[in-house]
Amino acid sequence: MAKLSVCIEMIFREVEFLDRIPKVKQAGFDAFEFWGTGNKDLAAVKRLKDQHGLTLTAVVTEYQQPLSEPANRPSFVEGFTKAAQVANDLDCKAVIVTVGNETAAPRPLQHDNIVAGLKAAAPIAEDRGVTLVLEPLNVLVDHKGYYLASSAEGFEMVREVASPKVKLLYDIYHQQVTEGNLIAAITGNIADIGHFHSADVPGRHEFGTGEINYANVLRAIDATGYAGYVGLEFGPTGASEEALARVREIAGV
């Protein structure tokens, strides 16, 4: 059975950020995640998380420059180190990494430089006991110019880094937009997936609003023995509680 994590950056926007945390529990979920940490009251996040018996599943490294440029590598490592420390402080096991936009350099060179950056961060992930999860994003709708759209190239990078603490964040929404073939891509590469994100296509809304058969996709993920979380990273079409209830029904949880 899928373990679901509510992204409170996109869900429960009806209320202030900290007020979203107890709403996760009230909606029947045991886990949540959010994006950057720099503008958050992290002490309050931890207090509310512990008070309501919730698990924080993922945070995002605050780094936006192209990792394909070697000059940016030190700032990337510094940013990842800070995020890993925050993750430790909040008992969070995954740190999401994006690679920035593509540059004018040949793509094979950009690929190699990104891998080198990930290799530089891998020992930090291993030492801190967190998993760096690398996220491909679609460039057709949401993130034009971003370097890493293909899950296939993402899996290549993860395997080239060859660290047990560097895996792929497979975003079902982004990969449906980019390439489809969801179940085969997921089940064939599950050992290299450290976290999932999800939303329906088109629109990036809750399950059941678009073309993805989430009951089948989640069933296939469950059949692999995957023990991690599927993050709910969508914009509700109506009230957040109603959207989450619909997701729970489709997911069978």
Backbone torsions as a table, in degrees:
resi	resn	phi	psi	omega
1	MET	NA	132.2	-176.3
2	ALA	-63.4	139.2	170.7
3	LYS	-97.7	121.3	-172.7
4	LEU	-106.4	141.7	-178.0
5	SER	-125.7	127.3	-174.8
6	VAL	-89.1	121.4	175.7
7	CYS	-81.3	107.8	-174.9
8	ILE	-82.9	5.1	169.5
9	GLU	-76.4	-31.8	-175.0
10	MET	-109.9	-21.4	-177.0
11	ILE	-112.9	144.7	-175.2
12	PHE	67.8	31.3	176.3
13	ARG	-68.1	-6.4	178.1
14	GLU	-66.3	-19.0	-177.0
15	VAL	-127.0	170.1	179.0
16	GLU	-65.2	159.8	-170.9
17	PHE	-54.0	-52.7	-175.8
18	LEU	-65.9	-30.3	179.6
19	ASP	-70.4	-12.9	179.4
20	ARG	-75.4	-25.7	-174.5
21	ILE	-64.1	-52.3	177.1
22	PRO	-62.9	-26.8	178.8
23	LYS	-65.9	-28.5	175.9
24	VAL	-58.7	-48.6	179.4
25	LYS	-65.4	-41.5	-179.6
26	GLN	-62.3	-28.2	179.6
27	ALA	-84.6	-0.7	175.7
28	GLY	94.8	18.6	-179.7
29	PHE	-111.9	154.8	-177.3
30	ASP	-111.7	2.7	-174.7
31	ALA	-147.5	152.3	178.0
32	PHE	-147.5	169.8	176.7
33	GLU	-150.7	164.7	174.5
34	PHE	-150.3	179.4	-173.0
35	TRP	-92.6	-116.7	-174.5
36	GLY	-66.4	156.4	-176.0
37	THR	-108.5	-11.4	-171.3
38	GLY	-68.0	-26.5	-176.7
39	ASN	-108.4	21.1	-175.8
40	LYS	-111.1	148.9	170.4
41	ASP	-83.2	90.5	-170.8
42	LEU	-69.8	-31.5	176.4
43	ALA	-63.8	-40.8	178.2
44	ALA	-68.9	-37.9	176.8
45	VAL	-58.4	-47.1	-179.1
46	LYS	-63.8	-42.7	-179.2
47	ARG	-60.7	-46.9	-179.0
48	LEU	-68.9	-38.5	177.5
49	LYS	-58.9	-48.6	-178.7
50	ASP	-69.7	-39.1	-179.1
51	GLN	-59.6	-37.3	-176.1
52	HIS	-101.0	7.9	175.8
53	GLY	64.1	39.6	-177.4
54	LEU	-102.3	155.2	172.6
55	THR	-103.2	131.8	171.2
56	LEU	-91.3	119.8	-171.0
57	THR	-94.4	-28.2	-175.6
58	ALA	-162.9	146.5	169.2
59	VAL	-131.4	169.4	-174.3
60	VAL	-113.4	135.8	172.0
61	THR	-65.9	131.0	-179.4
62	GLU	-86.0	82.0	-177.5
63	TYR	-147.4	125.5	-174.5
64	GLN	-121.9	-11.7	-174.9
65	GLN	-77.1	155.2	-179.4
66	PRO	-60.9	117.4	177.1
67	LEU	-70.7	-13.3	178.6
68	SER	-72.2	-10.3	176.9
69	GLU	-99.0	116.7	-176.1
70	PRO	-54.4	-30.6	-179.3
71	ALA	-63.4	-22.4	-179.6
72	ASN	-87.3	-6.7	-173.8
73	ARG	-61.8	-44.2	-179.9
74	PRO	-60.4	-40.0	180.0
75	SER	-70.2	-32.6	175.5
76	PHE	-64.1	-46.9	-180.0
77	VAL	-63.1	-40.8	178.2
78	GLU	-62.3	-44.5	179.4
79	GLY	-64.8	-40.0	178.8
80	PHE	-66.9	-38.6	178.4
81	THR	-60.5	-42.8	178.1
82	LYS	-63.9	-43.3	-179.4
83	ALA	-65.8	-37.9	178.4
84	ALA	-64.9	-36.1	177.1
85	GLN	-66.9	-42.5	176.3
86	VAL	-59.9	-43.6	178.8
87	ALA	-59.2	-44.3	176.9
88	ASN	-59.6	-44.5	-178.4
89	ASP	-63.0	-29.7	-176.2
90	LEU	-104.5	10.9	179.6
91	ASP	57.5	40.8	-178.7
92	CYS	-106.4	138.1	-172.1
93	LYS	-104.6	-3.2	-178.4
94	ALA	-132.8	137.3	175.8
95	VAL	-121.4	119.3	-176.3
96	ILE	-82.8	134.8	-179.8
97	VAL	-125.0	131.5	168.4
98	THR	-111.9	162.5	-169.4
99	VAL	-109.5	-1.4	-179.7
100	GLY	82.3	179.2	-175.9
101	ASN	-78.5	159.7	176.9
102	GLU	-71.5	158.7	178.8
103	THR	-117.9	-171.7	-179.5
104	ALA	-81.6	-7.1	-179.4
105	ALA	-68.2	155.6	176.1
106	PRO	-57.0	141.7	-176.4
107	ARG	-59.7	-38.7	177.7
108	PRO	-60.0	-35.5	177.7
109	LEU	-69.5	-42.5	177.1
110	GLN	-59.9	-44.1	177.9
111	HIS	-55.2	-50.4	-177.7
112	ASP	-63.2	-38.5	-179.7
113	ASN	-68.9	-36.4	176.4
114	ILE	-65.2	-44.2	177.7
115	VAL	-59.3	-41.6	178.4
116	ALA	-61.9	-38.9	177.2
117	GLY	-65.2	-42.2	178.0
118	LEU	-65.4	-37.8	176.8
119	LYS	-63.8	-33.8	178.5
120	ALA	-68.8	-31.2	-179.8
121	ALA	-85.8	-21.3	-174.1
122	ALA	-56.8	-44.9	179.9
123	PRO	-61.7	-31.0	178.0
124	ILE	-67.7	-44.3	177.3
125	ALA	-60.1	-43.5	-179.5
126	GLU	-64.4	-43.0	-178.5
127	ASP	-67.4	-38.1	-177.2
128	ARG	-86.9	-7.3	179.0
129	GLY	71.6	29.1	176.2
130	VAL	-116.5	159.1	177.0
131	THR	-104.1	123.5	171.7
132	LEU	-77.3	120.2	178.2
133	VAL	-113.7	118.4	-174.8
134	LEU	-87.2	127.7	-172.9
135	GLU	-112.4	114.0	165.1
136	PRO	-73.0	147.1	-180.0
137	LEU	-130.5	151.2	178.9
138	ASN	-76.5	145.5	179.6
139	VAL	-107.8	0.1	-177.6
140	LEU	-84.9	-31.0	-174.1
141	VAL	-122.4	-50.0	-165.2
142	ASP	-107.0	-29.7	-169.8
143	HIS	-136.9	60.4	-179.1
144	LYS	-59.0	133.0	178.8
145	GLY	94.0	-12.1	179.4
146	TYR	-64.8	144.2	-174.9
147	TYR	-71.4	-47.9	-165.8
148	LEU	-102.3	97.2	177.7
149	ALA	-101.2	-33.3	-172.1
150	SER	-85.4	129.7	173.7
151	SER	-66.1	-32.1	179.8
152	ALA	-60.6	-44.5	177.6
153	GLU	-68.7	-35.5	176.1
154	GLY	-60.2	-44.7	177.7
155	PHE	-63.5	-37.8	176.2
156	GLU	-58.4	-45.8	-179.6
157	MET	-61.5	-45.9	-179.9
158	VAL	-58.5	-43.1	-178.4
159	ARG	-71.0	-32.3	176.5
160	GLU	-69.3	-35.1	177.0
161	VAL	-67.5	-39.0	173.3
162	ALA	58.0	47.4	174.4
163	SER	-120.3	138.9	177.1
164	PRO	-66.4	-12.3	-178.6
165	LYS	-107.8	16.3	173.1
166	VAL	-125.5	115.1	-178.1
167	LYS	-137.2	180.0	-179.2
168	LEU	-98.0	141.1	165.2
169	LEU	-92.2	110.0	180.0
170	TYR	-92.2	106.7	178.6
171	ASP	-91.8	110.1	-174.5
172	ILE	-61.7	-39.3	177.5
173	TYR	-61.7	-54.5	-177.0
174	HIS	-60.3	-39.3	-176.7
175	GLN	-76.6	-27.3	171.8
176	GLN	-65.9	-41.1	177.0
177	VAL	-64.2	-41.0	-172.8
178	THR	-79.7	-46.9	-167.7
179	GLU	-146.1	-12.7	-177.5
180	GLY	63.4	-151.1	178.0
181	ASN	54.6	42.8	-167.9
182	LEU	-63.1	-54.7	-172.5
183	ILE	-64.0	-42.3	179.0
184	ALA	-64.2	-41.8	179.8
185	ALA	-65.4	-40.3	-178.5
186	ILE	-69.6	-53.7	-174.5
187	THR	-68.0	-29.9	179.9
188	GLY	-77.5	-12.3	-176.3
189	ASN	-131.8	19.3	-170.6
190	ILE	-59.5	-30.1	-179.0
191	ALA	-64.9	-21.0	-178.3
192	ASP	-105.0	11.2	177.9
193	ILE	-102.8	126.2	-179.0
194	GLY	-107.0	-13.5	-178.7
195	HIS	-166.7	154.6	174.8
196	PHE	-121.6	150.6	163.5
197	HIS	-120.3	158.1	-175.4
198	SER	-150.8	146.5	171.5
199	ALA	-170.2	161.1	-178.7
200	ASP	-88.7	164.4	-177.3
201	VAL	-126.3	132.9	-0.8
202	PRO	-84.7	170.6	171.7
203	GLY	102.3	-23.3	-179.3
204	ARG	61.6	46.9	179.0
205	HIS	-111.0	-171.0	-175.7
206	GLU	-67.0	162.8	177.9
207	PHE	-53.5	143.6	176.8
208	GLY	91.2	-2.3	179.9
209	THR	-99.9	-4.9	-175.3
210	GLY	-143.0	-145.7	-168.0
211	GLU	-96.7	-9.4	-176.0
212	ILE	-84.6	130.4	175.6
213	ASN	-85.3	86.4	-173.6
214	TYR	-68.4	-28.8	176.4
215	ALA	-60.2	-43.4	179.3
216	ASN	-70.1	-42.2	-178.9
217	VAL	-62.9	-46.2	-179.6
218	LEU	-66.7	-36.1	176.9
219	ARG	-63.0	-40.0	179.0
220	ALA	-67.2	-39.8	176.8
221	ILE	-62.2	-45.8	-179.3
222	ASP	-60.5	-38.5	-177.8
223	ALA	-65.7	-21.0	178.5
224	THR	-77.2	-14.6	-174.6
225	GLY	87.8	8.5	178.2
226	TYR	-55.0	129.6	-174.4
227	ALA	-109.1	2.0	-177.5
228	GLY	-88.0	-158.1	-174.1
229	TYR	-110.4	153.5	169.4
230	VAL	-110.3	110.8	-179.0
231	GLY	-77.8	136.3	177.1
232	LEU	-95.2	101.6	-173.7
233	GLU	-120.7	72.6	-176.2
234	PHE	-137.2	161.4	173.6
235	GLY	-95.4	113.8	-178.6
236	PRO	-59.6	143.8	178.2
237	THR	-78.6	-19.6	177.6
238	GLY	-141.2	-137.6	177.8
239	ALA	-65.1	139.6	-177.7
240	SER	-57.9	-41.9	-178.7
241	GLU	-60.8	-40.0	-180.0
242	GLU	-68.4	-40.3	178.7
243	ALA	-64.2	-41.9	-179.8
244	LEU	-68.8	-34.7	175.9
245	ALA	-63.5	-38.9	177.7
246	ARG	-65.0	-40.4	178.0
247	VAL	-63.1	-45.6	-179.8
248	ARG	-60.9	-38.9	179.3
249	GLU	-64.7	-45.4	-179.2
250	ILE	-68.0	-38.8	-178.5
251	ALA	-76.9	-16.9	-180.0
252	GLY	74.0	35.0	179.8
253	VAL	-122.3	NA	NA
